[in-house]
């Protein structure tokens, strides 16, 4: 059975052609129009030599062209490649070279950076820019063509030949440390592991042809707003889940998170599902709800069914603030990663400040012998997932061999580095990323647990915890904290507060107050920056 993402989408588009697919600013694009625009773009790319197995870079902010570019690549059996719009030239050059890009679609604003790296990338012969009114110089190297001009005279015919569920989708992930890595997903696998098998919250579909009729039969489709950038797996997958369900996807226009814009769109478009990444997004969104509209009236959030967070910590106090404002019927703390897809979720409260999730049959905690750890044993092991998994990391067999392992029974697992234990009822407690673990006098301290304790203080807006060298203990806990506006924080105040939530050996031993926390556009902590602040005293 072949579950190829372009085939699946075309089946949906044929069944709900007049339903709205994308709303971006004043643009309202139906499924028929979206499919035709992507088809025309695919024809242009093919005319430039782009074909099956090639890679097309998407160097864009959130916009309809991002989703069209991804679908066009899927139609050709090629792979879209997500590019972080905050990259400086050296990072951009690295990713384009590592991914062996043959084409790039980019925001005109980024033309100077593209021009700087293009001479070192002779394989990248096709450049398409999206006009954004910035007026950046377009003297790039290979002459770029404007997006609308590229698709204007192209054929809308779907004549791209046979596609396969074995086609590869390359998703780059930066994680918390190191250079970005390309995760190689077959369409057959990512559809079930990352895109919820065509039936969110229910059993997976069993035949590709079910998807379109199911979408047409749904008389009340959800409306999804991905708050995370589309260049992040969370944002892109949330959009693909919606589109493959025949649902409308609403995109923000702001280049940075604008909580008032988000809630305005929720009200205007009757958004039912919001997808975010942790406190970095949730806190300003909660604040905007509490403040109300600029005209002092309240936002109408009655359409909201679920608010889901994945990829970063989501604190209980922020959840409570959102619940109080009835921001959603369900507030979901989801757990997963680019290398594994969805691994678990929590619909309730973590009153003890621990990251606790219910899991499915494909997720487990394994010991050093790659055997499942028994529930209630208090033994810590490595969180792992089997079933539909990626092929591995692009051009990195060594990293692939370390992350994707086979147990004595021949079962293949992905182990992303998160340490966890299994409660007596079978739920999983995630303690933190092993590579970030702080070793202080032989005690292992996971930054995420300390960060949750710090963020529960009402005067703390954001916090990241790192280990710094200590002559006596090897390492000690350092907290980098952004206070709430007009708040004053001291180490004594925070340690007294945290001591009611975590063991004393985990308490921060030093405090570094910053004006603003540095995070990725997707809300993930920048531990390297925080370490530099803690060690060097910078901001």
Secondary structure, 3 states (H helix, E strand, C coil): CCCCHHHHHHHHHHHCCCCEEEEECCEEEEHHHHHHHHHHHHHHHHHCCCCCCCEEEEECCCCHHHHHHHHHHHHCCCEEEECCCCCCHHHHHHHHHHCCCCEEEEEHHHHHHHHHHHCCCCCCCEEEEECCCCCCCCCCCCCCEEHHHHHHCCCCCCCCCCCCCCCEEEEEECCCCCCCEEEEEEHHHHHHHCCHHHCCCCCCCCCCCHHHHHHHHCCCCCEEEECCCCCCHHHHHHHHHHHHCCCEEEECCCCCCCHHHHHHHHHHHCCCEEEECCHHHHHHHHHHHHHCCCCCCCCCCCCCCEEEECCCCCCHHHHHHHHHCCCCCEEEEEEEECCCEEEEEECCCCCCCCEEEEECCCEEEECCCCCECCCCCCCCEEEEECCCCCCEECCCHHHHHHHEEECCCCCEEEEEEEEEEECCCCCEEEEEEHHHCEEECCEEECHHHHHHHHHCCCCEEEEEEEEEEECCCEEEEEEEEEECCCCCCCHHHHHHHHCCCCCHHHCCCEEEECCCCCECCCCCECHHHHHHHHHHCCC
